């Protein structure tokens, strides 16, 4: 454990440097000066982010989430009383580059900790590398089942597992609607497809049939045949495993095909804030649903600070905050809580503690790790766009207040009462 | 009916892919350069149209009156200042140069527009024409008509003008073309300008049918290369036929079987075609060996 002895000149200098770093981080994100400023030798954390390539939209949001967390953490005493300094390298969305980046962090930079990149695709190779160098990898945005099926003991996801993210909706559907045909289409992504497949298997057991089930490759740019196949079924319920740009194109193709499902839920897309509303048009968002692990208005620790800091630093409003921001923030929060608890920067001790069944709190809610590293304490939400506002509508009877769900979407481009 | 719908969509979307590929194949035909920056240039064209539409509040198709000359000028600029000065190992060096141009464009776009997704809007973009049970998305119909018109113009320029004769001569044998007094540098400069000008048009259509960011180029470039390889490097007609063929195959397989097998099926056909005709469907055997 590193203790500060303020008597020595060297340590006074460390204190000054730490204070300057902490203040600089606060200035960048606009957080208010707290009651405890971190000081001493910085805790360095290496993170690979996708600032270009396929994941660049989410990669930037991921970096924003981590930056805001670091500033917030420093404003709350840092980790072990020491300021947090983040080191970023861009991986260009490449599984090869992400490995190189983490190797550099762990061998050349000798960082204290690493946090996860964006996506399951990158978290898999990144966590392998971290395991090789005996580093823990906490992450919030790479929770595809394939990350946890390899027997690694060093990777932990603070968000709700991908597999279960559509289950809240599926359970509600089975409980409130008569069995009927459902149209499915999903990208062949290791995070997205399991979400749809698990919900599909659950609904199959409850008597809901498949009107169509289409899997499309990630590099697809022409969605018209997939949308046509879905539209041709006339299914009243459509469940789509989309990433942001695909979901936007799919909506456009549905409008062109004059296909108006009564319920339409997408794995990702409607949670992208202003990007989504600008791309599909605000009047076309009515009734669209998406699972999410975070409520913007949540009272969980740090959430209000995070939202305020985000808006101050990057503009927009509460609905414009990308879901990647709290997911990255939560990974940092759990890291800090765990390291402060064990009082050491030893990754081996940290790994043992994370596996101990201990509970943590984050902006996304409770976190508790199962043996495979998935968060068994999370309860995924379902959000719905209603009259231009992004509202939590499920789960019913959960810890947070949710709005009534809109069960019948209006025709595209129409929003009653708006 | 679903298969017929897929064929129609394949033909319509194939038309605008052909337009984007036409620039790529023309540039290769004249200059022996595989323009690896074509994807980034198409995205640049999309962003330019997006900005013009948003700031001047004009129709995306009208924005082409501004963006196409700009991009044509950019193409000529790239030729004069980046390609022409390369004196040795021109094929490889120009390949690297265009790759650098692509990286530079992506970086600048990332800085200027950040990495969020945007899309070009117009009142009619979500409209479609319904004939019987068939659906014709209006934006695809308009872009297909524009593509056919522009490819027709390109054909007329290539086969009915003095510049076209110079261009074809430069494609067939650049050394002989120079010997008979053709300014092949000027032909190359104009060709790259036309090729990149077409990217502006393709970019506008891409931007109205897809949400895009600076990194969207990666999904475009592989498709365009495949279209050009199947059609035959240097053949504009080949680009049109292979683009439509590719999109129809992919769309039909997607609706009948699975979208995952759409690309695979097409690539299997591509391999078979190349085994029989290594120069592509409409490429001329051994032309570039001269």
Interface residues (C-beta under 8 A of the other chain):
Chain A: X51 X52 X53 X54 X56 X57 X59 X60 X93 X188 X214 X215 X216 X217 X219 X220 X221 X222 X224 X225 X226 X228 X229 X232 X244 X245 X248 X249 X252 X253 X255 X256 X257 X258 X272 X274 X275 X278 X279 X281 X284 X412 X413
Chain B: X1 X2 X5 X6 X9 X10 X13 X106 X107 X110 X114 X115 X116 X117 X118 X119 X121 X125 X126 X127 X128 X130 X135 X137 X138 X139 X140 X206 X209 X210 X211 X212 X213 X214 X215 X216 X218 X219 X220 X222 X223 X247 X250 X251 X252 X254 X255 X258 X259 X260 X262 X263
